[in-house]
Amino acid sequence: MKKLLIISPYFPPANAADMQRIRMSLPYFDAFGWEAEVVACHPKYYDGSVDELLLDSIPKNTKVHYVEAFSKKLTSKLGLGSLALRSLWFYRKKVNELLKKKHFDLIYFSTTQFPVCILGAYWKKKFSIPYVIDMQDPWHSEYYQDKPKHQLPPKYWFSYRLNKYLEPIAMKSVDGLIAVSEQYNTDLKKRYGLKVPAATITFGAFERDIEIARQNIAHCPALITKNQKIAVGYIGRGGHDMQDAIEILFGAIQKGLVQHPEYFKQFHFNFLGTSYAPKGKGKKTIEPLATAFGLEESVVENTDRMPFYQTINTLAAFDILFICGSNDEKYTASKIYPYLLLKKPLLAIFHEKSSVVNIIQSCSNATVVTFQENKETQSEKIINFLENYAKRTFGLSQTAFLPYTAIEMTHKQCRLFDNVSL
């Protein structure tokens, strides 16, 4: 059995997107010849929401080593609030101790707290251990360079320059790459002349999550009020890069209200958990668009993040599920899998090059609208989907879905690990 050391600053009970790959893979690493241990930051240093139920999905025998971090109250005064920067020194110290005492065959960085990845080059030089980086998002990116100031993420000037400096330190010595988008691997290989094993692996569908959510519905009930309406729901981040998709949806609804008001007035659209900001401090990006389209009576937005399993139970309570993607063609949505596993009527709007389009179309009969389609086609597909809602039954092809399950995605990771550690 080979030994794998996983670096994941966020870990259950953190309700953070970037720890989901590891959380869903831990039950299966052993089956493919890898014994995994995790090094995570102690939960008391997390600055996002937590969901204690997430711990129920972690195998009981999982060995987790916790590191400390500098207080955010202190470091934020210097403009250094990210968990990666606050924990970097402690990670170096803790993993040095582990590597001196125990042999590991590979170090695996699976996180969007990217600055910790620079330690891979350091540990490789000091202990001769190869490392793999999991690119769940771009690290250094030019995406926002031509965007107006109001669309830029907080502290963009600083983070852009920091990422541009740190990424080469990690990438020039990396031994393998995993990415949720093929383009991420292509960009990095070209940028640094890399000739290392690489694999495109999306997140996997973890059926255990549906079980946990249903078993604990009393503790994490659905957060919707239908009010005699047909409830359409989306739970996930908003943001300016999602607005192209939202405008396609709202344009179709606006048209439907004119053509068939007696029918389209029955629908109520819920957009929940649309911001990563602390509770009560998120900036709405969906409702202003709804107002611009004259749909303020049909649309509600709540920016507050929800506990993970409450999210699943809330999705299950909606009559129809809606999911959309960024105008960035490299975007892939890990949150698609609970939507599919719930086997409900599903409407999706994505960039035609997003990997999500193929996943949905290959294993379900959901309605998928893409950006490249003309406006008339987009509206027609959405209007037909909503009008036919009462007659529809959403299906999931279990055979076609198998390649997208968590166990298969873990198998793909381990094949790359085997290749790197030869």
N, C-alpha and C positions, 0 to 999 in steps of 0.2 A: 504494500500500500504506500503510495507516494504521499508526501506531506505538503499541504497547501496553506499558506499564510495569507489571509484576506485582510486588506486594509479598507475599512468602511467606517468613516467617522460617525455617520448616522446609522443607527441600528435600532430595532425594536426595543422600547416602545415608541421611538420616533416615528411620526407619521410623515415620513419624507419619501419623495418619489425615488431618490437615487439609491436607497437601500433595498428596494424591492427585488432587484435581480438576485442579490445574495440571499435574502429571506426565502425566496421561492426555490432556490437551488440547494440550500443546505440539506434538505431531506434526501437528496439524490446523489451527492458527490461520492459517497461511499460505494454506491452501486457501479460507479465507473472508475474505481481504483484510486480515488483521492480522499485522504483524510484531512478535513478542513478545520482550521482554527481562525477565529476572527479577532482583530484588534479594532476596537471602537472607542469613541469618546464616551465617558460616563454620562448617563442621561441628564444629570443635573446641569450639564453645560449646554444642552440643546436649547435653541432659541425659537423653535417652531412648535407645532402642536404634537401631542403624544396620544397614543391609543394603547392602553395596557393589554387589550385583547390580542394585539399583534404578537405578543410573546407566546400565545397559545399555538402559533404556527411554526415555532422554532423547535427542532428536535431537542429533547431533554438532555441529550448527551453532548450538545454543542459546547465547545470550550470557547469562552469569550474573555479576552483580556481587555480591561478598561484603562484608558489613559485620561489624564486630566487636561484642562485647558485654562488659559487665562480668562479672567472674568470679562464678559462682554461690556459691562459697565465701564471697565477701565480701558479696554482696547478701542472701544467705539469712539472715545475722545480723540484717538489718534487716527480715526478713519479706518480701523482694522477690525471690523466686526465679524467677519466670516469665521465659521468654526475651523476651517482648514488652517487659517493663519494663527488662530488662537491656540491650536493644539499641535502645531508643527514641531515645536521644540520637545514636547512631551512624547510625541510619536517617535522621534529619533531616539530618545532615551529608553523608552520601553521596548521597542523592537530590537535595539542593540542588545539589551539584556536577554531577550528571548533567543536571538540568533547565536549568542555565545553559549547558551545552555542546551539548545536543541537544534537538530538538523531539519531544514525545510528544503524541498526541491524547487519551490516556486513561490514568488510573492505576487499577489493578484490585487491590483488597485481597482476597485469597483465603486466609484463615487463621482459626484460632480463637484466635490470639494477638491478641485484639481491641484492646488498648491502642494498638497501632501505627496503628490506623485513625484516631485523632484527628489524625494528620498529614495526612490527606486534606484537611481544612478549611484547614489551614495552607498546603499547597502550592497549593490552589485559589486562595486569596487572593493568594499571592505570585507565582504563575506563570500564573494563569487557566486551569488544567487541570482538567477535570471528573474525578470519581472515582466508581467503583462499588464497593460492598461486597458480598461473598459471605457470606451467613449460613449456615454449615454447622451451627451450633448456636445456641441463644439466647445473647445477650450478657448483658444485664440480664434476670433472670428471677425470678419470684415462686414458682417451682416448689417450692423447699425451705422456704419460709417457714412452712408448717404441718407440716413433717416433724419427727420426734423427733431429738434431738441426735445419737444414734449413727448416723443416716443422712446427716448433713450432710457435704459434702466438706471436705477439710482447709482451714483458714483461711477458712471460709465468711463469718464476720463481716466480715473485711476485704475479701474479694473482692466480696461483695454491695454494700457501700457504694462501693467503687472503681468497679465496673461501673455503678452507678446514676449516678455523677457523670460518668464518661467517655463513656458511650453517647450522651448528647445532643450532646456536642461534635462527634462524628463524624456523627451522623444529621441534624442540622438543616441541614447544607450538602450532603448526599450528592446525587448526580445520578442514581443508579440502584441498584437492589437486585436481587440474585440470592439465592435461598434454596432449600434442599433441601425445605422444607415451606411450603406455601401460607400456613399460619397464621403463620409467622414474618413474612412480608411484611405480612399483614393487621394483626398486632399493632403493627408499627413504623409503618405508615401512620397508624393510629389514634392511637398514642401521640404522634407528632410532627406530625400533620397533613400528611403527605408526599403530594405529587402528582407523583411521578417514575416513569419507566419501571421496571417490576418484572417478574421472571420466576421461576417455580418450576422449578428444574432440579435433578434428583437427580444423583448421581454416575453415570458411565457405565461400561459393561462394556468392558474393555480386553483383547482376545483375545491381544495380544502377551505379556501376563503369563503366560498358560498356556504359551506357547511357551518363554519364558525359564526358567520353573520346570522344565519337562521336560528342557530342554537342559542344565540344571545340577543334575540330581537327585543326582549323585555328591557335589556340594558342599553340597547342602541336602536330605538324605534325610528321609523321613517319620519323625516322632517318635511312633510308636505301637507297642504290643506287643499283638497280638490274643489270644494265649493261648486259641486254639480258640473264641473268642467271636465273635458278630456285633458288630462295632465300630460304634457310633454316635458321631459327633463333632460338636462345636461348638468353634469357635475365635473368641474375641472377649471383650469385657469382660463381667464379671458386674455385681454391684452390686444395691442394694436395689430399684431401680426395675425390675429384670429379674425379680424374684422371683415376681410374679404369674404370669408365663409359665412359669417353672420349676415352680411348684406345680401348674399344670395338667398338665404333663408327668409329674411324679412321682406325682400322684394317679392318673393313668391307668395308669402302670407298676405301682403298688401294686395296683390293681384287677386288672390282667392277671395278676400273679403269683398272686393268689388264684384266679382263674378258670381259668387255663391255665399252671400253674407249669412244666410240662415244656417249654413253648415260651418263656416270658418269661425263664427263667433263662439262656437262650442269649445275651441281649443285655448288652453292657457299654457304659456311657455315659461318654464322655470330654469333659471341659470344660477347654480349654486356653487359656492367655494371658488369663486373666480379670481381670487387674489391670494398671494403668498404673504401679504402683510399681516401684522398682528390683528387679533379680533377687534372689529369696530374701526379699523384704520385703513381698510382697503379702498381703493379708488374704483368706482364703477366704470366699466368700459362697454357694457352691453345695453343697459337702460338708456343711455344717451342716444345710441343708435336706434333703439326702439322708438324713442320720442321723435327722432328725425323722420322715421317712416310712418308716424301716426299710429303706433302700435302700443302706446303706453298702457292701455287697458288690457292688453293681452300678454304682456311680458313683465316678469319680476326678476330682479337680480339680487342675490345676497352674496357678498364678497367673502364672508367668513369661511375658513377651511372647516371641514367636518372630520370627525374621527373616521378611520378607515372603514370599519365594519358598519358604522351608521351610514356611510356613503353607499355601501352595497344594498342595505335594506331600504334606503330611500330610492335608489334606482329601481329596485324590485317593485316599489309601490307605484311608480309612474305607469301610465297606460302605454306611452310611447317613449322610446329613448332616442335622444339626438346626440350626435357626437360630431365634432368638427376639428379641423387641423389648421396649422399655420400656413401662411403664404410662402414659407420657406420650403422648397421641394425636398430638403433633407429631413424634414420633420417626420418623426414616427411617434405614435401615441401608445404608450404602454398601457394606458387605462382602457384600451379597447377590449381587453379580455374579459373583465367582469361584465361588460355590456353584452358580449357574445354568450357568455356562460349563463346569463339570466334568460336567454331564449325569448326575448320580447321583441315586438315590432321595432325596427331600428332604421333611422334615417341618418346618413353620414354625408358630410361635405368635406372633401380633402383635395389637396393638390394632386394632380393625376400621377405624379412621380413618387408620391409617398408610398412606402411599403405597406401602409395600412390598407390601401385600396385593394391590393391583391389578396391580402389576408381575409378581408371581409367578403370579397366576391368569391373566393375559392371555397369557403366553407359555410356560407349562409345565403339566405335569399333577401338580405337587407337591401334597401334602396341606397345606392351610392351615386352622389353627384360630384363631378370634378370641375375644377376651375376652367379647363380648356373647352368645356361644352359651351355652346352659345346660350345667351340668357333665356331665350325661348324654351330651349330644351331643359335647362336647369329648372325653370319655373314649372314646366309641364310635369317633370318627374316628381317634384315636391308636392304639387297640387294633387296629382293622381295618387300619390302615396297616402296623403292625409285623407282624401275623399274615400279611398278604399280601406281605410283603417279597420273599420268594423268587420270587414270580410277577410282580413289578412290573418295568417298564422305564421309566426316567425319560426323558422327551422334552423337546425344546426347539424351539418354533416359531421358525425363523429370521426369518420375515416379521414376526411379532408382536414379536420381540425387537429388530428394527432400531431403533425409536425410543429404545431404552435403551442403545445403543452409545455409546462415547466420542466418535466422530466426530459423531454426531447431537447429543449434549449440547454439544459444542464449537460446532456450528452455532447452537444456541439462544443460547449466550453471545454469540457474535459478532453475532447479530441485535439483541440488546439493546445491545451496544457501539455498533453503527451508529446506533441510535435516540438514544442519549445524546450521541453526538459530532456530530450533524447541525449 
